[in-house]
Amino acid sequence: MSNHQEAQEPLVSVIIPTYNRLNYLKQAVESVLQQTYKN
């Protein structure tokens, strides 16, 4: 038997590719943080 505990919520990775768009990066990160994930 394993001591590994399952997470209560699913783990989701987010990749925000950007190049030379620093002014939009804050908005993109805030948008990701406001998302809800329901299966």
Beta strands, then each sheet from edge to edge (+ up, - down):
end
